[in-house]
Amino acid sequence: MYSWDAHFSKEYTIEDLDLDKVQRFIDKVNKVGRFNLQGSPIECLKKLKYISDKKVTHAAVLLFAKEGSVYNVHLGRFKTPSMIIDDKMLRLTLFEAVEETQKYLISQMKVAFEITGVTTQRTEILEYPLPAIRELILNCLIHRDYLSPIDVQIKIFDHYITFYNPGKLYGDLTVDDLKTDNYQANTRNKLIAEAFYLTGDIEKYGSGFRRIRREIEQYPTMKFDYQEIANGFLATVSYSKQKTTTIEQKGSEKTVGKTVEKTVEKIKNIIADNPYITQEEIVKITGLSRRGVEWNIAKLKTQGLIERIGPDNGGYWEIVK
């Protein structure tokens, strides 16, 4: 059974696709390495079943059209539910919409600055964990019901953000299932999800909420709630006190000053020796907690010393020279 996005559009043809956007997609897919695409943009789209002859699927239009999507992402900054401070409407292809939505949310976030013992350096701590926010944006755009005329709506308040996408959970999946780590998920938009999987933006279906919970655990007072409501799905990320430090202290253990830099350098060397090493393996080697390893890796990334290539599972680290 074909999903809606795999059906051919009656309004668009190949001439309506932007082949530069397709080529950027191909380049990213080949860099991530989950699939090898060779040939012209048209040949690659045929191989992935996004087009056939002159016909294009709904997925191809949403991902690669020259003009923006007819589906809006409505963004807003609110003081109260009735007091709007800022309002923005995006009408873009999906890859563009993810990036522009993320940029907008970052521009609205508060930032805490942490001095970690090195007077010339400071760590910026965003109000919300960016990987979790990106997962929620992806969830809205990939899993929405495109037969619904309702917009994706993301609202930013002083201490919480809500993410609404039209379309309830797909198939037999329930809200209670999402609270576990062993549910089996399907997707209503298979070709769209496949595109974001090939570019490394998402993992296998059903793993996104686990990653969101994992990221939010690093923010002590933050909560993640979600529910089905009329005509759609609503997720909320909230907190009572903003996170202002990344240093974990237990008993007499304090990671400060030179100790911080020595630990960071040690982990950098471990990664240099084995770019495919996992965080669990680093925990075993260093004796640090999982959160301590995550903090040090985040510091290396912030300093521009390492870069993650590919997904969390199956990718690798690259030392930036």
N, C-alpha and C positions, 0 to 999 in steps of 0.2 A: 504493500500500500504506500503510495507516494504522499509525502507531506505537502502542505500547501505551497511551500517555497520551491518545490521541485516541479511544479506545474508551469507551463509556458505562459508568458504574458501575451495578452491580446493587443496591448497598446505599444509595446516596445520591441525593437529589433536590435541586431548587432550594432547598427549604426548609432544607437543611443548609448553604447558603452564607451567609457574612457579607457583606451588601451594603455595609457600611462599608469593609471590606477591598477590595472591588471598586472602590468609588469612589476610594479612595486610589490604587489602581493606575491608574485612568483619569486622574486628575489628574496623576500622574507621567508617564504616556505622553504626554499633551498638552503638558506642560512640556518634555519632551525633544524632541518634534516629529518623531519618526520615523513617527508615524501620528496621524491626527486622529479622535478618538472623540467622538461626540455622541450624546446620548440618555440614557436611564436605564441603570443598571448592567446590568439584564437585557438590554436592547437591545444594549448594547455587547458583552456576552458572546456573544450570538447572532451578532453581526457577526463576531467573532473565532473562531466555531465552537467555543466552550468548552461551550456548552449547546445543546439543541434541545428545544423544548416544555418538558416537566418533567424531561427527562433531562439529566444532567450528565456530563461526561467525567472520567476519572481526573485529568487535569491541573487541571480546575476545583476538584476536591476538595483536591488537594495545595496549590493556591495560595490558595484562598479559603474553606475550610471554617470553620464556627464553632468546631469542636473541633480540637485539634491533630492532626497527622498520626499514623498508626499506625506510621510509619517513624521510628526514633530516630536522633539524632546523639549519639554517645557521646564525651565529651570527658574528657581526663585529664591531670594533671600528674604526671610520673614522675621519680624520682631515678635509678632503674635500671629495667630492664624488669619487674622483680618488685616494686619498691617504689613504691607509689602514694601521692602526697602529697595529691592532690585529685581528685575524680571528680564528673562532672556528666552527666546525661542530659537531652537536649532532645527534646521531642515537640511540634513546632509546624508551622504551615503554612510553605511554603518561603521566602517573603520574610522572615518573622519569624525563621526558623531561620538564614538568612544573617547577619542583623544580630546576633542573640544569640550565635552562634558567634564572630563577629568580636569582640564585646565581651569574651567570655570569654578569647580568645587574647590580646587586648591587656592584659587584667588580669593575665595570667601572664608578660608580657614584661618583661625588664629594660630600663631606659632610661639612656642616657648623656646628659649635659648639656654643651653646648659654648658657651663664651663667645666671641663673635665680635668683640670690640673695643668693643661698646656695653655699658657696665656695667649698664644697667637691663634688658637683654634677654639671653635665652639661647635656644639652640635645643635642643629635645628630639630625640634620635635613638633611635628604637625599635630594639630588638634585631633585628627583621626588617623588610624593606620592606613596609609595609601593603598597597599595591596588589597585590603578588605573593601575599600571604597571602589577600587577598580573592578573587583569581582561583582559588586552589586550593580555597577553600571553595565557590565557585560551581561549580567543576568536579565536586566530590564530589556536590553536590545535584542538579545538572542532568543529569549523565551517568550516574548510578548506575543499576543494573538494579533496577527496582522490583518485579520478579517474585521477587527474592531476599529472604529473610527476614533477611539479615545487616545489621547496623547500619553506617552510616558511622562510622568511628573515627578520631579525631584525637588524637594523643599528643604531649605537649610534654615534652622532656627538657632537660637543661642547655644543650646546644649544638646541638640539632636538633629538628625537628618532623616527624612523619610524618602523612600524609593517606591514609587507605584508604577506597575506596568499592567496594561489591560490583559486579561486572560488569567484564569485560575490555574492551579497546578495541573499539569498534563497527565493524562492516563489515570492510573490508580494511585498515584503518589498523594500522600496526605501531609499536613503540617506536622503531625506526630512523627512521620517517617523522617522528615528533615532534621529532627532533633537527634537522630541516631547517626552512626558513622558506617552503617552497613546497608543502606537502602540502595535499590536499583532504580535508576532514573532513566526515563526516555525523554525525547525532546520533540516538540511539535514542529520545529523548523530544522530539519536534519541537514540540509545543504548549508544553511547559515552557520549552524554549530560546527560543521565540518571545516568550514573556512577558518574560523577562529581557532579551531584545534590545530590545523596545519600550520598556522602562524605562531603557535605557542602561546596564544593569549589565554586559552583555557586548557584544562586537562580533560581526561575522560569525563563523560557526562556524569553528573551527580557528585563531583568532588568539590565544587565551588563553596558550598556552605561549610564544609569541614575546614577549608583554608580560611574562610572568614572568621570562624570561631577561634582558630589558632592565632590569627593576627590580633584579634580583640583581647585575647588572654594577656597580652603584653601591656594592656591599658587597664590599670587596676579597678577603676570604678565604671568601666564601660559595659554596656549591655547590648545584646543583639536580639531583637524581637521580630516576629513575622506572623502574618495571618492572611487568610483569604477574606476578601471583602467583596462587596457587590461589583461584579464585572472585572475583578482583577485580584492582584496580589500586592500586599503592602509590607515592606521591610523597614525597620527603624533601628538606627544606631544611635545610642544616647549615652551620656555620662553625667555624673554628679560633680566631679572634680577633674579639671584638666590635668593631663599627665605633664610633668615638668622635669622628670629625670629618667635617664636610661640606666643608671647605676643601681645594681641590685646589692643590697646589704643584708647579710644574715649573721647574727651574733657579732663576732669580732672581725668577720671578713668584710673588707672594704676594698673596692677596686678604684683606686685613685692614682693621679700623677703618673710616675714612672711605671708603676705596676700595670696600669692600663696599657701604656705603650708597649711594654714587653709582651703582654698577652696578645695584643693585636698583631705584633710582629710575629709571634710564634704561630698564630693561626694562619697568617699570610704564608709563612714558610710551609706549613702543613698542606695548604691548598696548592702551593706551587709544586710540591712533590707529587700530589695526586689531585689533578683538577676535577676528577669525578667523585671525590670523597663526599659522603653525606654528612649532614649535621649530627646525626646520631653517632657516626664514627668519630667525629671531632670531639664529641662529649666524652667518649671512652678514652681517647688519647690524652685529652687535657685535664679531665676530672672536673671541668666546669659543668654547671647546670645547663639545661637546654636553653633557658632564657639567656644565660651568660654568653653562650656561643652565638645565639642570634644577635645579641647586642654588639659583640665584637665584629661579626660579619657585616652588620649594618654600618658600623663605623668605617670598616674598610671600603664599603661601597660609597659612603658619604665622602670619604677622602679621595675617591676616584682611583683606588689602588686595585680593585678587582671588579669584574663585570660578570654577570650571570648570562650565559649563552644557552638559550633553549629553556624548557620548562623545569619546574622543581624536580620532577621525576623524569630522568632521562637526559637532562642537560649537563652542563659542566661549567666550571669556573675558569675565567681567563684573567691572568695577571696583566694589568695595564702598565706598560713600560713608558 
